[in-house]
Amino acid sequence: MNRFEEEIYRCMEPVAELLEVTENPHHRAILENYRLHVHLEGSGQYERIVAPDMMVDEPVYRINWGEPTVIRGKQGVLDFYRSAGRYVMWNSEDRIAVADWGLCDELTFNFLTTGEILEEFGVQVDDKEAHYHFKSRQAFVWPYDERARLIGEHLYVDETSAIVTRVDESEVVTPERAAEIHRELLERLERE
């Protein structure tokens, strides 16, 4: 197992730690939804994310990666996730808080992808065919309703913190391998 696979396995540990000390049932439900959402997204199970028990009927996503955009409705959300399935993403170094309205997570957001895809985001690289680790500090603000269903995602990137590092082929994690890891983690959660 390489270092990136290890980080993917551990990406939801901060949520698990917060769940250990969170007693409020609504806050716990929000954290459980968030953790499940991340694993469903990572494993490519997008339809489950937009299910009526996980998400409101008309979600709104506000994303400022590259060109700022607003995504409205479940079909738009599905299209967004399907386009993101071309690369590997995970959180690290989270500072997460939960409240009645939802959660906020300041984190390092990691992408593992090709130079070609990074250039689509406006990131210049030396070799479009090579793989790169792109990371930056970001703030995720996710509002939830009274039933602990996701209302939307507000994703804000600190572009001044961005770091791009070329990755040796031995450390490349494919989207398929990342999906396997997330499915394994989902199975563990279901057993618990």
N, C-alpha and C positions, 0 to 999 in steps of 0.2 A: 504494500500500500504506500503510495507517495504522499507528500505533505498536503497536496490539494484535496485528495480523497479524505484524509484525516480531518481537514477543516470542514468539508461538507458533512461528514458524520457528526461533527460537534456543533454545527451552526445553530441548533436550537437549544443548546445547553443553557444559555441565559434565560430563556423562557421557562425551561424546566426548573431552574433555580428560583425564579420569581414565583412560579406556581407553588413551590414548597412553603412559601411564607405568605401567600395571598389567601385570605379567608373569605372575602366577599364573593358570593356565588356568581354575581354578574361579572365581576372582574375576572374570575377564573374562567368563565365561559368565553370571554373575549380572548384571553390568552390561549385557550384550547383551540378556538377558531383560527387564530393567527398561526399557531404551530401547525395545525392540520393544513391550512392554506399553503404554507411554505412547502410542506412535503408533497402535497398534491401538485403544486406548480412544478416543483423539481422533478416529479415523476411523469409529468405530461398528462395528468388527469384533470384537464381544465374544466370539463363539464361538471365535475363534482364541486369545483370552486364556486360556480355560479348557480348551484342548486338553491332552491328556496329556503332551505334551513341554514345556508352559509352566507347568502348575500341578498340584499334588498333587490326589488324588481328593477329599479332604475339607478344603478351605481354610477358614480362620477369619479374618474381618475384624473388627477392633475400631475403631469410628469414634466420635469424640466431636464431630462437627459438630452443633450444636443439641442434640437429645436423644441422649445416648450410646446406642450400639446395638452388638450383636454379630450378625454375619451368618455363618451356617454353611452350607457346601456350595456346589457349583457353581451350582445353580439360584438360590440366594439372591444369589450374586455377580452372575449374569446380570441378575437383577431390579434390583439396585443400579445397575449400569452403564446399563441401559435408562432408569431414572428420571433418571440424571445426564445423559443425552443431550439434555436440554431446554436446557442452558446450556453456555457455553464455559468451559473450565478450562485452566490451564497453570501451570507452575512458573517461578520466576525467583529469582535471588539464592541459588542452591543452595550448600550446604556438605555435600558427600556423602562418605561413607566406605564401604568395602566390606571384609568379613571372611569367614571360612569359613562363618559362620552366616547371612550375608545382608548387607543394607545399611541404612544410616541416612542420611537426607537432611533437614537442616534447611533450610527454604526459605520463600520467600514464595509462597503459593498464591493464585492469581488466579481469580476468577469474573467473567464478563461475562454479565449476565442482566437480566431485567426486575425491577422493584420487586415485582411480584406474587410471583415465585418467591423473592425475598429474604425477603419477609414469611412465607413458608412455613418459613424457617429462623429466624424470630423477629427478623429485622432490620427495624426500622421505617424507612420511606422516605416522602418527600413525595408521590410520584406513582407509583402501581402500574403505570402504563402506560409509564413512562420506563425507559430502560436505565441500569444502574449497573455500575461496576467495584468489586467487593468484594475486598479483599485482606487477608491476615493471615499472620503467621509461623506455621509448622506444623512438626511433626516427623513424618516418615514412617519407621517401622521396619518393614522388610519381611524376614521370615525366609524362607530358601530351604533346600531339602534338598540332599543330596549330589550330586544330578543337576542342580542349579541350576534347580529348579522352584520357583515361588512357593508358599509355605505359607500366607501370609496377608498382610494389611496391617493395621498398627496406626497410625492417623492421629490425631495429637494437635494441637489448635489452641490457640494463645495468644490468647485472646479480648481481652486487653488491647492487642494490636497491630492490631486490626481497623480498617480505613479504608474508608469507603464514599464514592464519588464519582460524581455524575451524569455520564453520558457523552453527548456530542453525537451526534445520529443519524448524522453523517458518519463516526463512529468505531466504530459498531456492527459487530461481527463475528458473523454468524449461526452456529449450530451446523453448518449445511451448508457454509459457507465454511471453518470450522475443520477439518471433516472433509476437505475438498479439500486443505488444507495438509498435514495428517497423511498423506494418501495420497501426495502428492508426495514427502514426506520418506521414506516407506516405500519408494517406487520408487527413490529415490537410494541407500538402504541396500542394497537388493537388487542394484543395479548394482555396488556396491562389493564 
